[in-house]
Each structure stands twice: as structure tokens, then as C-alpha cells.
Amino acid sequence: MGTTEFEARALNIDVGAIVATIKQRGGVHIADRLMRRYVYDVVPGEQGRWIRLRDTGSEVTLCVKHITSDAIDGTHEEEVTVSSFEDTNTLLNLMGFTAKAYQENRRTSYVLDGVRLEIDSW
């Protein structure tokens, strides 16, 4: 059930140049979508662990993310698929969890050499 997420962030990039490089190397564009998410504290004030409810446009997931280090493999998550973004938010509220943030971003996804590459615009 648990996965290790390999995540690296590059800020202030030239998106056009990155996309051109991905395509030149054989990358394939697979999706553009709006992502919505609520973020909740597992324990108020606790750093490095939180609940995320996310709607990717094609599925809704609920997970607990836990950062164990700043390394590229330092983010771990336990994730399940749920049927409704709105209903799951309501259920979490009934359980005493209040969203500390609501976020939206656009995500463009590519696959290159078996690796999924995501470019997020906030």
C-alpha cells in the first residue's frame, strides 16, 4: 500500500525549453488537467506529516504524506482511492479534521524512458 515518491522541485524554470527537451528526447505528452486538493493536519502543529484529499480530474485520492528527509526519496505516502472529493471532505470534517488549505494547480504530464514527468503551474 505504501509508496516512496521520488520528487525533485525545480522552481522558475523555462517551461517551453523543458517541454522541448522532453519531446526531443522522445517524451510523450499524456495529460493536461486541473488538480484540486485539500490539506489537513494529522495532528495540529505537527510538521512533516499531513492528510491530502486530491481530485486529479480522473480520480479522487486520500493519503497521508510523511516527510522523513529532504532527500529525493524522503517523501512517503499511504494512499487510497475514494469516490467523491466533496463527500470525503464532509466526512473528514465530521471526524474533526478541518482543511488548513485549499489549492488548485494545472498539471501537464509526460512519459520519457518509463519515467512520468509532471510540470505543475500554480
N, C-alpha and C positions, 0 to 999 in steps of 0.2 A: 504494500500500500504506500509506503513512504518512498520519496524520490529525492535525489540530490539534484539541485538545479545549478547548472553551470551558467553563471551570469556575470557579464562584464558590461560596464556602462562607459560609453564614450559620449561626452557632452559637447555641444556646439560643433557638430560635425557638418560637413558639406554633404547633405543627403543625396543630391544629384550625383556627386562624384562617387559616393559609396555604392549607390544603386548601379551606376555604370560599371564599376569594378566587379560587383557581384555578377552582373549579366555577362561581362566579358569573360569571366572565368567559368561560365556555364550554369550559373544560378538560374532558377526558375521562380517567377513570381507566382505565389499560390493564393494570396488573400489580401484584401483591404477590409478593415472592419472598425466599427466603433466599439470600444470596450467601456463598460461601466463597472464600478466597484464601490462597495462599502468596506471600510476598515474599522475594526473594533478591537479594543484592548481585551486580552485574555484575562489579565489581572491589571486593574488601573495603575498606571505609572510604571509597569514593568517594561523594560527596554529589551528589544531583540526578539520578541515573540508577539504575534498578533493573529487575529482572525481576519480572513479576507473572503468576502462574498463577491463573485465576479460573474458578469454576463459578457461573454465574448461575441454575442450575436448568433452563435451556433450552439452554445451550451452554457449552462449556469453551473458554477462550481463553488463549493465552500471548502476552505482549507485553513489550517493553522500553519503559519510560516514561523520558522525559528532560525535566527542567525547565530551560528556558532563561531564564525570568524569572518574577517574581511577577505579571505581567500576566494578564488573563483568558484570553489566548491563548498563555500561556507554557509549557503542558504539551503535549509531542508524544509520539506513540507509534507503534510498529510492532507490528502485531497479526496473529496467525494463529489459526485455529480448530484445536483438537486434539480427539482422540476420547475421551480419558479423563483426568480430574483425577488419579486415583491413579497411573496408568501414567506420565503425564508428570512427576509429582513424582519417581517412581522413576528415570526416565531422567535428569532434571536432577541427582539425587543421584549417579548413576553417572558423570556428566560433571564432578563435583566441586562442584556448587552445593548449598549447604546452606541450607534456609529459615531466615531470621532472624526470621520472624514468621508466625503463622497467625492469620487474622482471620475473623470472621463478622459479618454485619450483615443487617438486613432492609431491603429497598428497596421503596418504593412509587413507581410511575411514572405520570405524567400526560402528555397532549399538549395544548398550548394554542397556537393560532396557528402550527402547524407546528413548534413547539419542544418537545422532550422535557424534562420537568422531573422530577427524581429527589429523593425525600426519603429519606434514609438514617437508620436508627436503629441505634446501636451498643450 
